[in-house]
C-alpha cells in the first residue's frame, strides 16, 4: 500500500435506492500546497471514488474506464475528514457522465465531471506528437525537500529541462517522475500526476514569492492503466500564456517507451507564497 493509495482510501457509506454514492475519506496533510491539499491529489481521490462506483452502474462484464475529467476547486481542502459524493448524470451504452464532489459540512470543496465508458476499439490509432527524449532518470539529480508535508516531497522528480530556483526565458519544466515510494501507477494516480509537476510559469517568475493555485484542471487519458504501470514516467510541462495573474499549464505524460498516456490542461492563479515551514 503506497502513500497515495493509503491517502485516497474510501469508506463506503451505506445508502438505499438510486441516490448518490457516498464515501467517507480523510484528506491527508502529506500533500499540502499552502493551506490545503494539492488539486491533483484531490482529483485522484475523486477518480478512485468514481471507479469504485462503476461496478454498480455499468453493465455486467464491463470494461469501463475514465477517459476524461474536468475538475474545479472551490475551497481549500484542509486536511481532515470529508466525504466524496458520486452522482451519475447520464448512463449510456458507450459513454456515461458521472460527477464527483469532495464535501465537508455540506460545502463543496472540489468537484469534477468524469467521462467514462468502454476502452473502445482500434478503429484509428495515431499520435502526431513527438515523445520527449531525456537522459535516463538515474543520471539526473533528485529534487530534494526538507518539508515532508509539502507535496513535492511525495514525488521523486528528476528535471531534464528547467529546475527549482532557475530562471529562464522559456516556461518549460520537464523530466521524469514517480512517487517517492515508487508506487505503481493506476488510473487515480495518473489523474493526480496531471497536476503534480512544478508550475512552468515559475521558471520565469522565480520561486521565492509566489505559487500557482489551480482553478480548473482538464485531463484526458489514452491508457486504461490496467494493469498499472510500474516504471518511471516522462512529464512535459509548459506555460505559454500569462495575463493579469492567470497562467495556462499544458502537461503531457509519456511512458518510458514513448507512448502518450495522458494530457492535462489547467488555468492557474498566481498567489503569494505561504511560509511552507508552518505547514
C-alpha positions, 0 to 999 in steps of 0.5 A: 500500500503506497502513500497515495493509495493509503491517502485516497482510501474510501469508506463506503457509506451505506445508502438505499435506492438510486441516490448518490454514492457516498464515501467517507475519506480523510484528506491527508496533510502529506500533500499540502500546497499552502493551506490545503491539499494539492488539486491533483491529489484531490482529483485522484481521490475523486477518480478512485471514488468514481471507479469504485462506483462503476461496478454498480452502474455499468453493465455486467462484464464491463470494461469501463474506464475514465477517459476524461475529467474536468475538475474545479476547486472551490475551497481549500481542502484542509486536511481532515475528514470529508466525504466524496459524493458520486452522482451519475448524470447520464448512463449510456451504452458507450459513454456515461457522465458521472460527477464527483464532489469532495464535501465537508459540512455540506460545502463543496470543496472540489468537484469534477465531471468524469467521462467514462465508458468502454476502452473502445476499439482500434478503429484509428490509432495515431499520435502526431506528437513527438515523445520527449527524449531525456537522459535516463532518470538515474543520471539526473539529480533528485529534487530534494525537500526538507518539508515532508508535508509539502507535496513535492516531497511525495514525488521523486522528480528528476528535471531534464529541462528547467529546475527549482530556483532557475530562471529562464526565458522559456516556461518549460519544466520537464523530466521524469517522475514517480512517487517517492515510494515508487508506487505503481501507477493506476488510473487515480494516480495518473489523474493526480500526476496531471497536476503534480509537476512544478508550475512552468510559469515559475521558471520565469517568475522565480520561486521565492514569492509566489505559487500557482493555485489551480482553478480548473484542471482538464485531463484526458487519458489514452491508457486504461492503466490496467494493469498499472504501470510500474516504471518511471514516467516522462512529464512535459510541462509548459506555460505559454500564456500569462495575463493579469495573474492567470497562467495556462499549464499544458502537461503531457505524460509519456511512458518510458517507451514513448507512448502518450498516456495522458494530457492535462490542461489547467488555468492557474492563479498566481498567489503569494507564497505561504511560509511552507515551514508552518505547514 
